[in-house]
Amino acid sequence: MRRTPYELTLESRASDARPTYRFHTADSVHSKRSFRDTELLLVERLWNTDLGHLLNPAANYGVVGTVLAGCATTVHMTESSARAAQLCERNAAENGADVTTTLAADVATLDETFETVAYAPKPYTPLSVGKQRLANALSVLRPGGTLYLAASKQTGLTRYEACLREMAATVEQVSERNGCTVLESTPPPSFEPQSYVSPRTIHPEVNGTTLSLVTVPGLFSASKLDDGTRLLLETVTIEDGEAVLDLCCGYGAIGAYAGRVADCEVWLSDDDCVATSCAERSLRASGVDGTVVTADGVASVAHHTFDSVLCNPPTHAGSDVLSELFDGVYDVLAADGELTIVHHRELDLRSHLSRYEAVEKRRTGTDHVVLSVTA
């Protein structure tokens, strides 16, 4: 992440807190231009609480964990997005907060337990994913620990409260303002988290090659291979001996296909560790050897050179993300290499590809376009 174009300032009314907190944000993180009401209510409710060792899952750019570091014994923030995790680390450091940040899809994999969990779910989370996060959060609480959840109707308050009443020993509404509510819950004496998110294997056929791809709810096009990726795969030619990068790999369809149709070196990269976990399983299920990394753009492959970079980019993530993404590809593309992109026909990505010498339209489908880009 080269730029953090947005900065938010939070003024404190508490005498024992910093007078001002400053947070850097960027494209692709939720609520990049304003603080979330649920997070502010959660911070306000917990400031004078004995938090002990605090866990802040799905921390976004770190507001809750950074501020509450001033009254907790320790703070551990987690994020599944590499980009968001970078922002958490930067914001904690710049506000003098002693915080640990971990890139993790599942807090149950952390090798520690906590007295307090503070969680403000993001909007549009699938119900099964939300239930899994709550179950995992309850499972890492120490005896006598407390889970605080802040939500509004827009972010799923009703369904989250119903989930907690299924799992927790106690659930109580302890704070409310402007349509946002903080729920306080405690785990039962004995609690083993149930599995609510079940991986699914799909078997699309492309150009006569059948793939085995592992997906979970919440990933892009989790139920079937999307039309854009299919069009890209039907367009490209992958040669033996090439080094191929599946950039923004999702659950790994492009990388798995490349490894099946050619004797090539395959790398896959995505910002989301949930996606890369599935991509690793997709490679194994499809019988492909490859390297999968979780990173913001090309950050973890910057020391490599690729003959072919294939990408179905996250066009919803924002202009800065796309510009950084394609600028990064320019630096890892071989002198005679090629970047192949698929995007919706209504979009125009030319402004993000200004560093490149040639941009050619390779194929047009019903809703998508495949571009060939050379340095």
Disulfide bonds with the S-S distance in Angstrom:
none
